[in-house]
Amino acid sequence: MILVLGLVGFTMLMLVLEWIRADMVALLVVVTIGLTGLIPGDQVFNGFAGNAVIAIIAIMIMGAGLDRAGVLNLTAAFVMRMARGMESRLGVVVNSVTSLFSAVIPSQALAALMIPVTSRLSARTGVPMSRLLLPMAFCILTATNTTLIANSPLIVLNDLIASANSNLPPGAHTIPKFGLFSVTPVGLVLAVAGVAFFYLFTRKLLPEREDDRLKVTPGRTESYFADTYGIVGETAELTVTAESPLVGMSIGEVEQLHGAPLILAIKNGNESRVAPPSDQMIWVGTVLGVLAPRDAIMSFANNQLCRVSMRMRQLGEQFNTTRAGISEAVIPPSSRFIKQSVGDLRLRKRFGISVLAVNRGDEVFREDVRAVTLRAGDTLVLHSKWRDLMLAEEDRDIVVVTDIPKEEQRPGKIWQAVGFFVLAKCLALFTHLDLSVAMMTGAVGMLLTGVLNMDEAYKAINWKTIFVTACLIPLGWSMDSTGTASWIAQEVLQVLGHAPQWTLQLSIAVLTLIFSQVMSNVGATVMMVPIAISVAVTTGGNPSAYALIVAVSSSNTFLLPSGHAALMMVAGPGGYRSRDFLRVGLPLTILILTLTLVTINLMYR
């Protein structure tokens, strides 16, 4: 028990302080469990083969298939028709559609898909993104409990219940597993509450910063990026003459010169490209495509003996807004770019992307951007070809939030994508197949019919989430098998005395909520479900109700932007501050917590 409590404390501390990556922490925990024999050695890595993990993998693949088939583009068109340009109606429709998708698509993936859709709607209607993004992200979390399909804590719940059943005291009734739609009554109440909450209180609670964060579209790049990031000026061509001191210098060296403009493109001979790498050499006749105020361009050209053309004669194709331009992208919590500097990423050489600025909360980095070390939630201002940007986004290390011109990738496969998605849901609902088998059937169907190929399926899987989930499940098992959960439950009961059931449930829910604010919701669920079940068994409560309260409360992470990946992803594009999350999240937390307890107790009375 002491060892298990030590592992729990270590896990919580590391997930909060982030001294070690979350997936590495999870691996350390599962290896320690195996080395110390807390559970049998042949069961240590069973989490990787568990129904929960396989189901999550399949759902990620199917979500990517729906995106490839253009379902989200059709969604944007539908929302536009329904909203008719009215802000109040637009918010309701966006939040309702998001809530619907949240029942079947994992939260982080859905946020990545919906941010560009919301950007497009903002651009077309004139409604500021700050009015749309935060409600959209919160509605993802309120509606994610509608089914056991998209919510990782709910998917993990059945595996934790199976472990609890094997360690119940003699005479105790076996806890039944949850079906695919067992939680639907609770999820529907919370989803409707989320949409209604923002319909009534959006204007009162959300910040009015319409001049700061209007729209993010290629057609408005000049005004938007000038107002928000101070990126001002005009594009021009500088032709390097034989007398110019730039001859023989690299792009990186030129960028270090005093008064140097932003170098966005280059042409050497007949070859031209956007975002030249820092080691690209400059020769006589090289044409540089630059961005800066006209006076700064003229001054730099005079000092460096270059010819200036304010008309894009030779690089016009590279600056065509239908092919290239300035955009914004967010660093998601699962990105491999985190804790790396912009310079070390070599984005210009690898992808043809220039980083012009980095936005972090209220701070904007424009000077010496290459030295900035990236964090989750940072917003990057990029210049690139749209095609190159789409290729870079495929690795899911960045999420593009600008509504860039792009074609639907496989619109001809939309019926296959929707058909196999519906088939998977029907198998899970109307047959006795495990959720993992049902979901993987839909994923394999999409792969066989060409909605996705295997490489795209691998990229669609968030392996960090998979490892954290699979490695933390044995921690929950060890809490049961060693009696740690029962001991903690007894200690809790000694403090609370003979409190009524609703007081015990509220305490469990609040404790879960606090844990989920500072660590992953899966981690909070794994730690709290065994304790909640032990409290229920000891006090004569319903273990199913207690376990469900934990799983649902772990998604109630509205108070801090760091509490959930979906919230971190909208913080930058929406221009939100921490107090915005607290102002909106506190009343919503109280509302959702109250409705969770009332609805679950009505279900299990």
C-alpha positions in Angstrom: 0.0 0.0 0.0 2.8 2.4 0.8 4.4 1.7 -2.6 1.2 2.2 -4.4 0.6 5.5 -2.6 4.1 6.5 -3.4 3.5 5.8 -7.1 0.2 7.8 -7.0 2.0 10.7 -5.4 4.9 10.6 -7.9 2.4 10.4 -10.8 0.5 13.4 -9.6 3.6 15.5 -8.9 5.2 14.8 -12.3 2.0 15.4 -14.3 1.6 18.7 -12.5 5.2 19.9 -12.6 5.8 18.5 -16.1 9.5 17.8 -15.3 9.1 14.5 -17.2 6.8 13.9 -20.2 3.4 12.5 -19.3 3.9 9.3 -21.4 7.4 8.8 -19.9 5.9 9.1 -16.4 3.3 6.5 -17.3 5.9 4.1 -18.6 8.0 4.6 -15.4 4.9 3.8 -13.3 4.0 0.6 -15.2 7.6 -0.7 -15.2 7.8 -0.1 -11.4 4.6 -2.0 -10.9 6.1 -4.9 -12.8 9.4 -4.8 -11.0 7.8 -4.7 -7.6 5.2 -7.4 -8.3 2.2 -5.2 -7.3 0.3 -7.2 -9.9 1.3 -10.4 -11.7 4.0 -10.0 -14.3 2.0 -11.4 -17.1 -0.7 -8.7 -16.5 1.5 -5.7 -16.3 1.1 -4.7 -20.0 -2.4 -5.9 -20.4 -3.5 -2.3 -20.6 -2.1 -2.1 -24.1 -4.4 -5.0 -25.2 -7.4 -3.8 -23.2 -10.7 -2.9 -24.8 -10.3 0.7 -23.8 -7.0 1.3 -25.6 -8.0 -0.6 -28.8 -11.4 1.3 -28.9 -9.6 4.6 -28.5 -7.3 3.8 -31.4 -10.2 2.8 -33.6 -12.1 5.9 -32.8 -9.1 8.2 -33.6 -8.8 6.5 -37.0 -12.5 6.9 -37.8 -12.4 10.5 -36.8 -9.6 11.2 -39.2 -11.6 9.3 -41.9 -14.6 11.6 -41.4 -12.3 14.6 -41.7 -10.6 13.3 -44.9 -14.0 12.7 -46.5 -15.1 16.3 -46.0 -17.7 15.8 -43.3 -16.5 18.9 -41.4 -16.7 21.1 -44.6 -20.3 20.0 -45.1 -20.8 20.9 -41.4 -19.6 24.4 -41.9 -21.9 24.9 -44.9 -24.8 23.5 -42.8 -24.1 25.8 -39.9 -23.9 28.8 -42.2 -27.4 28.0 -43.6 -28.9 27.5 -40.2 -27.4 30.6 -38.6 -28.2 33.1 -41.3 -25.5 35.4 -40.1 -27.1 36.1 -36.7 -24.6 35.9 -33.8 -27.0 34.5 -31.2 -28.2 31.8 -33.7 -24.7 31.1 -34.9 -23.5 30.4 -31.4 -26.3 28.0 -30.7 -25.9 26.1 -34.0 -22.0 25.9 -33.6 -22.3 24.6 -30.1 -25.1 22.2 -30.9 -23.3 20.7 -33.9 -20.1 20.5 -31.8 -22.0 18.7 -29.0 -23.3 16.2 -31.5 -19.8 15.4 -32.9 -18.4 15.3 -29.3 -20.4 12.2 -28.7 -18.5 10.3 -31.3 -15.1 12.0 -31.8 -12.4 12.4 -29.1 -12.2 15.9 -27.6 -8.8 17.0 -28.8 -9.3 15.7 -32.3 -12.7 17.4 -32.5 -11.2 20.7 -31.3 -8.5 20.5 -34.0 -11.2 19.9 -36.6 -13.6 22.6 -35.4 -11.2 25.5 -34.9 -10.8 26.1 -38.7 -14.5 25.6 -39.2 -15.2 28.2 -36.6 -12.6 30.5 -38.2 -14.4 30.2 -41.5 -17.8 31.0 -39.9 -16.3 34.0 -38.1 -14.9 35.4 -41.4 -18.1 35.0 -43.3 -20.4 36.4 -40.6 -18.3 39.0 -39.0 -18.8 37.5 -35.5 -15.5 37.7 -33.6 -13.7 34.4 -32.9 -13.5 35.3 -29.2 -17.3 34.9 -29.1 -17.3 31.4 -30.7 -14.1 29.5 -29.7 -14.5 29.3 -25.9 -18.2 28.2 -26.0 -17.3 25.7 -28.7 -14.5 24.1 -26.6 -16.6 24.1 -23.4 -19.5 22.4 -25.2 -17.1 19.7 -26.4 -16.4 18.9 -22.8 -20.0 19.1 -21.6 -21.2 16.8 -24.4 -18.4 14.3 -24.4 -20.2 12.2 -21.8 -23.1 11.3 -24.1 -21.7 7.9 -25.1 -18.8 5.6 -24.3 -17.4 6.2 -27.7 -15.3 9.3 -27.5 -14.6 9.9 -23.8 -11.4 8.2 -22.6 -12.4 8.2 -18.9 -15.7 6.5 -19.8 -14.0 4.0 -22.1 -11.4 3.1 -19.3 -14.3 2.8 -16.8 -15.3 -0.7 -17.7 -11.7 -2.0 -17.4 -11.5 -0.5 -13.9 -14.8 -2.0 -12.9 -13.6 -5.4 -14.1 -10.6 -5.0 -11.8 -12.8 -3.9 -8.9 -15.1 -6.9 -9.3 -12.1 -9.3 -8.8 -11.3 -7.7 -5.5 -14.8 -7.1 -4.0 -15.4 -8.4 -0.4 -17.3 -11.7 0.0 -21.0 -11.3 -0.4 -20.8 -8.1 -2.4 -22.7 -7.9 -5.6 -20.7 -7.7 -8.9 -20.7 -4.3 -10.4 -22.3 -4.4 -14.0 -20.3 -2.9 -16.8 -21.6 0.1 -18.7 -23.2 -0.2 -22.2 -22.5 2.1 -25.1 -25.4 4.3 -24.3 -25.7 3.7 -20.5 -24.5 7.2 -19.8 -26.6 8.9 -22.5 -29.2 10.4 -20.1 -26.5 12.1 -18.2 -24.6 13.3 -21.3 -27.7 14.7 -22.9 -28.6 16.8 -19.8 -25.1 18.1 -19.6 -24.9 18.8 -23.4 -28.2 20.7 -23.4 -27.1 22.6 -20.3 -23.9 23.7 -22.0 -25.6 25.0 -25.1 -28.3 26.8 -23.0 -25.7 28.3 -20.7 -23.8 30.0 -23.5 -27.0 31.0 -25.3 -28.0 32.9 -22.1 -24.7 34.2 -20.8 -22.2 34.5 -23.7 -22.4 38.3 -24.0 -22.2 38.7 -20.2 -19.3 36.4 -19.6 -17.1 36.5 -22.7 -14.6 39.3 -23.2 -15.4 42.1 -25.6 -12.2 42.4 -27.6 -13.6 42.5 -31.1 -10.8 44.8 -32.3 -8.1 42.4 -31.1 -9.2 39.1 -32.6 -11.6 39.7 -35.4 -10.9 37.1 -38.1 -8.2 34.8 -39.3 -8.5 34.5 -43.0 -6.2 34.9 -46.0 -8.2 37.9 -47.2 -7.7 39.8 -44.0 -4.1 39.0 -43.3 -2.8 42.6 -43.5 -5.2 44.2 -41.0 -5.4 41.2 -38.7 -1.7 40.4 -38.4 -0.8 44.1 -38.2 -3.2 44.7 -35.3 -2.5 41.5 -33.4 1.2 40.9 -33.9 2.6 44.2 -35.2 3.5 42.5 -38.5 3.1 45.5 -40.8 4.4 46.6 -44.2 4.4 45.7 -47.8 5.8 43.0 -49.9 8.6 43.9 -52.3 11.4 42.3 -54.4 15.0 43.0 -53.8 17.4 42.1 -56.5 21.0 41.6 -55.3 23.5 43.4 -57.5 27.2 42.6 -58.1 28.3 45.4 -55.8 26.0 44.3 -52.9 27.6 43.1 -49.7 24.9 40.4 -49.5 26.6 38.4 -52.2 28.0 35.2 -50.6 26.0 35.6 -47.4 23.4 33.1 -46.2 19.8 33.9 -45.5 20.4 33.5 -41.8 23.3 36.0 -41.8 21.2 38.6 -43.7 18.4 38.2 -41.2 20.8 39.2 -38.4 21.7 42.5 -40.1 20.3 45.7 -38.6 17.0 46.7 -40.2 16.7 43.5 -42.2 13.1 42.9 -43.4 11.3 39.6 -43.1 12.6 37.4 -46.0 9.7 35.3 -47.2 10.8 34.0 -50.6 13.9 33.7 -52.8 14.7 33.2 -56.5 18.1 31.9 -57.6 18.2 31.5 -61.4 15.1 29.8 -62.5 14.4 28.2 -59.1 12.2 30.0 -56.6 10.7 29.0 -53.2 8.9 30.3 -50.2 10.5 30.3 -46.7 14.2 29.9 -47.8 16.2 28.0 -45.2 18.8 29.9 -43.1 21.7 28.2 -45.0 20.4 29.2 -48.4 23.2 31.2 -50.1 22.7 34.6 -51.9 24.5 35.3 -55.2 24.5 38.0 -57.8 21.0 38.3 -59.4 19.3 36.6 -56.4 15.8 38.0 -55.9 14.5 38.2 -52.3 10.8 38.5 -51.5 10.6 40.6 -48.4 8.0 42.1 -46.0 8.5 45.4 -44.1 7.3 49.0 -44.1 8.2 50.8 -47.4 10.7 53.1 -45.7 12.5 50.2 -44.0 12.7 48.3 -47.3 14.1 51.4 -49.1 16.7 52.0 -46.4 17.8 48.4 -46.3 18.1 48.3 -50.2 20.2 51.5 -50.3 22.5 50.2 -47.6 23.0 46.8 -49.2 23.0 48.1 -52.8 20.0 46.2 -54.0 17.4 47.1 -56.7 13.9 47.5 -55.3 10.6 46.6 -57.1 7.4 47.2 -55.1 5.6 45.1 -57.7 6.0 41.3 -57.5 7.2 40.7 -61.0 9.4 37.6 -60.5 7.9 36.2 -57.3 4.3 37.0 -57.9 3.3 33.4 -58.1 4.9 32.7 -54.7 2.8 35.5 -53.1 -0.5 34.6 -54.8 -3.0 34.4 -51.9 -4.7 31.4 -53.4 -1.4 29.5 -53.1 0.5 31.1 -50.1 0.1 33.6 -47.3 0.2 34.2 -43.6 -1.6 31.9 -41.2 -1.9 30.9 -37.5 -1.2 27.5 -36.0 -1.5 26.3 -32.4 0.9 23.9 -30.7 -1.3 21.1 -29.3 -0.3 19.3 -26.0 0.7 16.2 -27.9 3.1 18.0 -30.2 6.7 16.9 -30.6 7.6 20.6 -31.0 7.1 21.3 -27.3 10.3 22.2 -25.4 12.2 22.7 -28.7 13.3 26.1 -30.0 11.9 27.4 -33.3 15.4 27.4 -34.8 16.0 23.7 -33.8 12.8 22.7 -35.6 14.2 23.9 -39.0 10.7 24.4 -40.3 11.9 26.3 -43.4 14.2 23.6 -44.5 11.8 20.7 -43.7 8.5 22.1 -44.7 9.0 25.5 -46.4 7.4 27.4 -43.5 8.7 30.6 -42.0 7.8 31.5 -38.4 7.2 35.2 -38.2 6.0 35.5 -34.5 5.0 33.4 -31.5 2.1 34.4 -29.3 2.0 33.2 -25.7 -0.9 34.6 -23.6 -0.5 38.3 -23.6 3.1 38.2 -24.8 4.2 38.3 -28.5 7.7 37.3 -29.6 8.8 38.9 -32.9 12.5 39.6 -32.3 14.9 36.6 -32.4 12.0 34.2 -32.9 14.4 31.3 -33.6 15.5 31.3 -30.0 11.9 30.9 -28.6 11.3 27.6 -26.9 7.8 26.4 -27.7 5.1 25.4 -25.1 1.7 23.7 -25.5 -0.9 26.3 -26.4 1.6 28.7 -28.2 0.2 30.3 -31.4 2.7 30.5 -34.3 2.3 33.1 -37.1 3.5 31.4 -40.2 4.2 32.2 -43.9 4.1 29.4 -46.3 2.4 27.8 -49.3 -0.9 26.4 -48.3 0.1 23.0 -49.7 3.3 22.9 -47.6 1.3 23.9 -44.5 -1.2 21.1 -45.1 1.6 18.6 -45.4 3.2 19.9 -42.2 -0.2 19.6 -40.3 -0.5 15.9 -41.2 2.0 15.0 -38.5 -0.3 16.7 -35.9 2.5 18.7 -34.3 0.6 21.9 -35.2 -3.1 22.6 -35.7 -3.8 25.3 -38.3 -6.5 27.6 -37.2 -6.7 29.9 -40.2 -9.3 29.2 -42.8 -6.8 28.5 -45.6 -7.8 27.6 -49.2 -7.7 23.8 -49.5 -9.6 21.2 -51.4 -11.6 18.4 -49.8 -9.2 15.6 -49.9 -11.5 12.6 -50.6 -15.1 13.9 -51.1 -15.9 10.9 -53.1 -15.5 8.7 -50.1 -17.9 10.4 -47.8 -20.6 7.7 -48.0 -18.1 5.0 -47.2 -16.8 7.0 -44.3 -20.3 7.7 -42.9 -21.4 4.2 -43.6 -18.7 2.4 -41.7 -18.9 4.9 -38.9 -22.7 4.1 -38.5 -21.9 0.4 -38.9 -19.5 0.5 -36.0 -22.0 2.3 -33.8 -24.8 -0.2 -34.7 -22.5 -3.2 -33.9 -21.7 -1.7 -30.5 -25.3 -1.0 -29.8 -27.2 -4.0 -31.1 -24.8 -6.8 -30.7 -22.8 -8.3 -27.8 -19.5 -7.5 -29.3 -16.9 -5.6 -27.2 -16.6 -1.9 -27.9 -13.1 -2.5 -29.2 -14.2 -5.0 -31.8 -17.1 -2.9 -33.0 -15.0 0.3 -33.4 -12.1 -1.5 -35.1 -14.6 -3.0 -37.6 -15.5 0.6 -38.7 -11.9 1.6 -38.8 -10.8 -1.4 -40.9 -13.8 -0.7 -43.2 -12.6 2.8 -43.9 -9.1 1.6 -44.6 -10.3 -1.1 -47.0 -12.4 1.3 -49.0 -9.7 3.9 -49.3 -11.1 6.6 -47.0 -7.7 6.5 -45.3 -4.5 4.6 -46.1 -2.4 2.9 -43.4 0.1 5.7 -43.1 -2.7 8.2 -42.5 -4.2 5.9 -39.9 -0.9 5.7 -38.0 -0.7 9.5 -38.0 -4.2 9.8 -36.8 -3.4 8.0 -33.6 -2.3 10.2 -30.7 0.3 7.7 -29.3 0.9 9.9 -26.3 -2.7 9.5 -25.2 -2.5 5.7 -25.9 0.6 5.2 -23.8 -0.7 7.3 -20.9 -4.0 5.4 -20.9 -2.5 1.9 -21.2 0.2 2.5 -18.6 -2.0 4.1 -16.0 -4.7 1.4 -16.1 -2.4 -1.0 -14.1 -2.0 1.7 -11.4 -5.8 1.4 -10.9 -5.6 -2.3 -10.7 -2.8 -2.2 -8.1 -4.9 0.2 -6.0 -7.6 -2.6 -5.9 -5.3 -5.6 -5.5 -3.2 -4.2 -2.6 -6.2 -2.8 -0.7 -5.0 0.8 -1.1 -8.4 2.0 -2.4 -10.2 0.4 0.6 -7.8 1.9 3.1 -8.2 5.4 1.5 -12.0 4.9 1.6 -11.9 4.1 5.2 -9.9 7.2 6.0 -12.3 9.3 4.0 -15.3 7.9 6.0 -13.5 8.6 9.3 -13.3 12.3 8.3 -16.9 12.5 7.0 -18.4 10.4 9.7 -22.0 9.3 8.9 -22.6 11.9 6.2 -25.5 11.2 3.7 -24.8 9.7 0.3 -25.0 13.0 -1.6 -22.3 14.5 0.7 -20.0 11.6 0.0 -20.7 11.8 -3.7 -20.1 15.5 -3.8 -16.8 15.0 -2.0 -15.7 12.4 -4.5 -16.8 14.6 -7.4 -15.0 17.7 -6.2 -11.8 15.7 -5.4 -11.9 14.2 -9.0 -12.5 17.7 -10.4 -9.5 19.1 -8.6 -7.3 16.2 -9.8 -8.4 16.6 -13.4 -7.5 20.3 -13.4 -3.9 19.5 -12.8 -3.4 16.1 -14.4 -4.9 14.1 -17.2 -8.6 13.2 -16.9 -7.6 9.5 -17.5 -5.1 9.7 -14.6 -7.8 11.2 -12.3 -10.2 8.5 -13.3 -7.8 5.7 -12.7 -6.9 7.0 -9.2 -10.4 7.9 -8.1 -12.7 5.1 -9.4 -11.3 2.4 -7.0 -11.6 4.8 -4.1 -15.2 5.7 -5.1 -16.2 2.1 -5.5 -14.7 1.2 -2.0 -16.6 4.2 -0.4 -19.9 3.0 -2.1 -19.4 -0.6 -1.0 -18.6 0.4 2.6 -21.5 2.8 3.0 -24.1 0.8 1.1 -24.2 3.2 -1.9 -24.5 2.2 -5.5 -20.9 1.5 -6.9 -22.1 2.1 -10.4 -23.3 5.6 -9.5 -20.1 6.5 -7.7 -17.9 5.2 -10.5 -19.9 7.1 -13.1 -19.7 10.3 -11.0 -15.9 10.1 -11.1 -15.7 9.4 -14.9 -18.1 12.3 -15.7 -16.5 14.7 -13.2 -13.1 14.1 -14.7 -14.2 15.9 -17.9 -15.5 18.9 -15.8 -12.2 20.8 -16.4 -13.4 24.4 -17.2 -11.4 26.5 -14.7 -7.9 26.5 -16.2 -6.8 26.5 -19.9 -4.2 23.8 -18.9 -6.9 21.6 -17.6 -7.7 20.1 -21.0 -6.1 19.9 -24.4 -9.1 21.4 -26.2 -9.0 24.5 -24.0 -5.3 25.0 -24.5 -5.8 24.9 -28.3 -8.4 27.7 -28.4 -6.7 30.0 -25.8 -4.3 31.5 -28.4 -6.6 31.9 -31.5 -9.4 33.3 -29.2 -7.1 35.7 -27.4 -8.3 34.5 -24.0 -6.6 35.0 -20.7 -6.7 32.8 -17.6 -9.3 35.0 -16.0 -11.6 34.5 -18.9 -11.6 30.8 -18.3 -12.2 31.3 -14.6 -15.0 33.8 -15.2 -16.8 31.5 -17.6 -15.7 28.2 -16.1 -16.6 28.7 -12.4 -20.4 29.1 -12.9 -20.4 26.4 -15.6 -18.5 24.0 -13.2 -21.1 24.5 -10.5 -23.9 24.0 -12.9 -22.4 20.8 -14.5 -21.4 19.4 -11.1 -25.0 19.9 -9.7 -26.6 18.4 -12.8 -24.2 15.4 -12.8 -25.1 14.5 -9.2 -28.8 15.0 -9.6 -29.1 13.1 -12.9 -27.0 10.1 -11.9 -28.9 9.7 -8.6 -32.2 9.8 -10.5 -30.8 7.1 -12.8 -29.7 4.8 -9.9 -32.3 5.6 -7.2 
